[in-house]
Amino acid sequence: MSKLIFCLALLLSAAMVQASPLDDARDAGQIVEQSSGYVQATAAASASVKALAEDVNERRAEAYGRIAQKNGLTAEQVALESYKKRIGG
C-alpha cells in the first residue's frame, strides 16, 4: 500500500508542477472531478473541453492500470485513492 501512495503522490506532484488546460477548465467549472477517479465535462463545456476530459480519462485509466498491476490492486481501488488524494482526503 505504501508503494501505491508513493506512486499516487508522484503522479499528483508531476501534474501540479505547472498549470494545465485541465486546471483551467476545472477552475472555470467546465470539468469536475468524480469520485470514480475520473473527470467529467459539464453539459455547457465546449467540444474541446469535452475532448480534453476524454483524453485525461484515458491517460488516468492507463496510469491506474499500471499502478494497480504493480501493487496487486484493482484499477478501481487506485482510482478511488487518487480521487481521495486530489480532494485532500
GROMACS elastic network, one bead per residue, 0.5 to 0.9 nm:
[ bonds ]
;  ai    aj funct       b0    kb
    1     4     6  0.50258   500
    1     5     6  0.64000   500
    1     6     6  0.86720   500
    1    71     6  0.71685   500
    2     5     6  0.50726   500
    2     6     6  0.61203   500
    2     7     6  0.85546   500
    3     6     6  0.50291   500
    3     7     6  0.60722   500
    3     8     6  0.85224   500
    3    67     6  0.88306   500
    3    70     6  0.86792   500
    3    71     6  0.70101   500
    4     7     6  0.51140   500
    4     8     6  0.60987   500
    4     9     6  0.84850   500
    4    67     6  0.68122   500
    4    68     6  0.79050   500
    4    70     6  0.85149   500
    4    71     6  0.64957   500
    4    78     6  0.75636   500
    4    81     6  0.86824   500
    5     8     6  0.50925   500
    5     9     6  0.60104   500
    5    10     6  0.84887   500
    5    81     6  0.81017   500
    5    82     6  0.87849   500
    6     9     6  0.50818   500
    6    10     6  0.61087   500
    6    11     6  0.85465   500
    7    10     6  0.50681   500
    7    11     6  0.60892   500
    7    12     6  0.85771   500
    7    67     6  0.71150   500
    8    12     6  0.60600   500
    8    13     6  0.84398   500
    8    67     6  0.83555   500
    8    78     6  0.82712   500
    8    81     6  0.79244   500
    8    82     6  0.63026   500
    8    85     6  0.78507   500
    9    12     6  0.51246   500
    9    13     6  0.59361   500
    9    14     6  0.84724   500
    9    82     6  0.86867   500
    9    85     6  0.79561   500
   10    13     6  0.51785   500
   10    14     6  0.61436   500
   10    15     6  0.86271   500
   11    14     6  0.53910   500
   11    15     6  0.64326   500
   11    16     6  0.88412   500
   11    63     6  0.87130   500
   12    15     6  0.50907   500
   12    16     6  0.61817   500
   12    17     6  0.88437   500
   12    82     6  0.83110   500
   12    85     6  0.81521   500
   12    86     6  0.76613   500
   13    16     6  0.50040   500
   13    17     6  0.63275   500
   14    17     6  0.55012   500
   14    18     6  0.81808   500
   15    18     6  0.68613   500
   15    19     6  0.81847   500
   15    20     6  0.82022   500
   16    19     6  0.69153   500
   16    20     6  0.85756   500
   19    22     6  0.80583   500
   19    23     6  0.60866   500
   19    24     6  0.74406   500
   20    23     6  0.51157   500
   20    24     6  0.63267   500
   20    25     6  0.86608   500
   21    25     6  0.60806   500
   21    26     6  0.84140   500
   21    49     6  0.86070   500
   21    52     6  0.80719   500
   22    25     6  0.51216   500
   22    26     6  0.59615   500
   22    27     6  0.84232   500
   22    31     6  0.76280   500
   22    49     6  0.83356   500
   22    52     6  0.72792   500
   22    53     6  0.77812   500
   22    56     6  0.81244   500
   23    27     6  0.59230   500
   23    28     6  0.84474   500
   23    31     6  0.87718   500
   24    27     6  0.50885   500
   24    28     6  0.61457   500
   24    29     6  0.86719   500
   24    30     6  0.87224   500
   25    28     6  0.50316   500
   25    29     6  0.62607   500
   25    30     6  0.51580   500
   25    31     6  0.56168   500
   25    32     6  0.86180   500
   25    41     6  0.87275   500
   25    45     6  0.86825   500
   25    49     6  0.70174   500
   26    29     6  0.50870   500
   26    30     6  0.57463   500
   26    32     6  0.60471   500
   26    33     6  0.82120   500
   26    41     6  0.89491   500
   27    30     6  0.76212   500
   27    31     6  0.80858   500
   28    31     6  0.77681   500
   29    32     6  0.68283   500
   29    41     6  0.87662   500
   29    42     6  0.76878   500
   29    45     6  0.87002   500
   30    40     6  0.84319   500
   30    41     6  0.57067   500
   30    42     6  0.52552   500
   30    43     6  0.81458   500
   30    44     6  0.70836   500
   30    45     6  0.52538   500
   30    46     6  0.82949   500
   30    49     6  0.73108   500
   30    50     6  0.87254   500
   31    39     6  0.64595   500
   31    40     6  0.54979   500
   31    42     6  0.58089   500
   31    45     6  0.76303   500
   31    49     6  0.76522   500
   31    50     6  0.82501   500
   31    53     6  0.71852   500
   32    38     6  0.86916   500
   32    39     6  0.55357   500
   32    40     6  0.54196   500
   32    41     6  0.64607   500
   32    42     6  0.73075   500
   33    36     6  0.82718   500
   33    37     6  0.70349   500
   33    38     6  0.61299   500
   33    40     6  0.65144   500
   33    83     6  0.76646   500
   33    86     6  0.85053   500
   33    87     6  0.86736   500
   34    37     6  0.57483   500
   34    38     6  0.54568   500
   34    39     6  0.54622   500
   34    40     6  0.68035   500
   34    83     6  0.74747   500
   35    38     6  0.72611   500
   35    39     6  0.87665   500
   35    79     6  0.83802   500
   35    80     6  0.66542   500
   35    83     6  0.59232   500
   35    84     6  0.79547   500
   36    39     6  0.82741   500
   36    76     6  0.74722   500
   36    79     6  0.62395   500
   36    80     6  0.59356   500
   36    83     6  0.70273   500
   37    57     6  0.86508   500
   37    60     6  0.80903   500
   37    61     6  0.89914   500
   37    76     6  0.80631   500
   37    78     6  0.81952   500
   37    80     6  0.54932   500
   37    81     6  0.77836   500
   37    82     6  0.60198   500
   37    84     6  0.83048   500
   37    86     6  0.88001   500
   38    53     6  0.85199   500
   38    56     6  0.78644   500
   38    57     6  0.56179   500
   38    60     6  0.71626   500
   38    61     6  0.82371   500
   38    79     6  0.74921   500
   38    83     6  0.78322   500
   39    53     6  0.60774   500
   39    54     6  0.81803   500
   39    56     6  0.74545   500
   39    57     6  0.65071   500
   40    50     6  0.78938   500
   40    53     6  0.61523   500
   40    54     6  0.81618   500
   40    57     6  0.86296   500
   41    44     6  0.80537   500
   41    45     6  0.60496   500
   41    46     6  0.86734   500
   41    49     6  0.67721   500
   41    50     6  0.53998   500
   41    51     6  0.87601   500
   41    52     6  0.85337   500
   41    53     6  0.60510   500
   41    54     6  0.85944   500
   42    45     6  0.53087   500
   42    46     6  0.88830   500
   42    49     6  0.89945   500
   42    50     6  0.80753   500
   43    46     6  0.84876   500
   43    50     6  0.89916   500
   45    48     6  0.80218   500
   45    49     6  0.58905   500
   45    50     6  0.64127   500
   46    49     6  0.52241   500
   46    50     6  0.62861   500
   46    51     6  0.86496   500
   47    50     6  0.50370   500
   47    51     6  0.61417   500
   47    52     6  0.85622   500
   48    51     6  0.50033   500
   48    52     6  0.61255   500
   48    53     6  0.86848   500
   49    53     6  0.62328   500
   49    54     6  0.86451   500
   50    53     6  0.51040   500
   50    54     6  0.63306   500
   50    55     6  0.87230   500
   51    54     6  0.50365   500
   51    55     6  0.62029   500
   51    56     6  0.86154   500
   52    55     6  0.50661   500
   52    56     6  0.60916   500
   52    57     6  0.85301   500
   53    56     6  0.51002   500
   53    57     6  0.61129   500
   53    58     6  0.86242   500
   54    57     6  0.51657   500
   54    58     6  0.62490   500
   54    59     6  0.87397   500
   55    58     6  0.51294   500
   55    59     6  0.62697   500
   55    60     6  0.85731   500
   56    59     6  0.51829   500
   56    60     6  0.60627   500
   56    61     6  0.85456   500
   57    60     6  0.50051   500
   57    61     6  0.60064   500
   57    62     6  0.86053   500
   58    61     6  0.51448   500
   58    62     6  0.63723   500
   58    63     6  0.87290   500
   59    62     6  0.51998   500
   59    63     6  0.62218   500
   59    64     6  0.85594   500
   60    64     6  0.58780   500
   60    65     6  0.83545   500
   60    79     6  0.81577   500
   61    64     6  0.51221   500
   61    65     6  0.60504   500
   61    66     6  0.86455   500
   61    75     6  0.75408   500
   61    79     6  0.81468   500
   62    65     6  0.51556   500
   62    66     6  0.62955   500
   62    67     6  0.87203   500
   62    75     6  0.89889   500
   63    66     6  0.51618   500
   63    67     6  0.61592   500
   63    68     6  0.84220   500
   63    75     6  0.87288   500
   64    67     6  0.51968   500
   64    68     6  0.58965   500
   64    69     6  0.84885   500
   64    74     6  0.83385   500
   64    75     6  0.51215   500
   64    76     6  0.77440   500
   64    77     6  0.86343   500
   64    78     6  0.57199   500
   64    79     6  0.61280   500
   64    82     6  0.86159   500
   65    68     6  0.50842   500
   65    69     6  0.60939   500
   65    70     6  0.86346   500
   65    73     6  0.89406   500
   65    74     6  0.74757   500
   65    75     6  0.50370   500
   65    76     6  0.86749   500
   65    78     6  0.80577   500
   66    69     6  0.52535   500
   66    70     6  0.62958   500
   66    71     6  0.87187   500
   66    75     6  0.81746   500
   67    70     6  0.52139   500
   67    71     6  0.62233   500
   67    72     6  0.85205   500
   67    73     6  0.80225   500
   67    74     6  0.88695   500
   67    75     6  0.76426   500
   67    78     6  0.71465   500
   68    71     6  0.51977   500
   68    72     6  0.57824   500
   68    74     6  0.52838   500
   68    75     6  0.52442   500
   68    76     6  0.84377   500
   68    77     6  0.77249   500
   68    78     6  0.61562   500
   69    72     6  0.53545   500
   69    73     6  0.63669   500
   69    74     6  0.73931   500
   69    75     6  0.79831   500
   70    73     6  0.78885   500
   71    74     6  0.87214   500
   73    76     6  0.82337   500
   73    77     6  0.64420   500
   73    78     6  0.71319   500
   74    77     6  0.52450   500
   74    78     6  0.65743   500
   74    79     6  0.86945   500
   75    78     6  0.51057   500
   75    79     6  0.60501   500
   75    80     6  0.86107   500
   76    80     6  0.61372   500
   76    81     6  0.86298   500
   77    80     6  0.51990   500
   77    81     6  0.63182   500
   77    82     6  0.86049   500
   78    81     6  0.51261   500
   78    82     6  0.60782   500
   78    83     6  0.86264   500
   79    83     6  0.62003   500
   79    84     6  0.86795   500
   80    83     6  0.50822   500
   80    84     6  0.62750   500
   80    85     6  0.86996   500
   81    84     6  0.50422   500
   81    85     6  0.62296   500
   81    86     6  0.86342   500
   82    85     6  0.51087   500
   82    86     6  0.61784   500
   82    87     6  0.87592   500
   83    86     6  0.50443   500
   83    87     6  0.62959   500
   83    88     6  0.84688   500
   83    89     6  0.83524   500
   84    87     6  0.53734   500
   84    88     6  0.60297   500
   85    89     6  0.57941   500
   86    89     6  0.76253   500
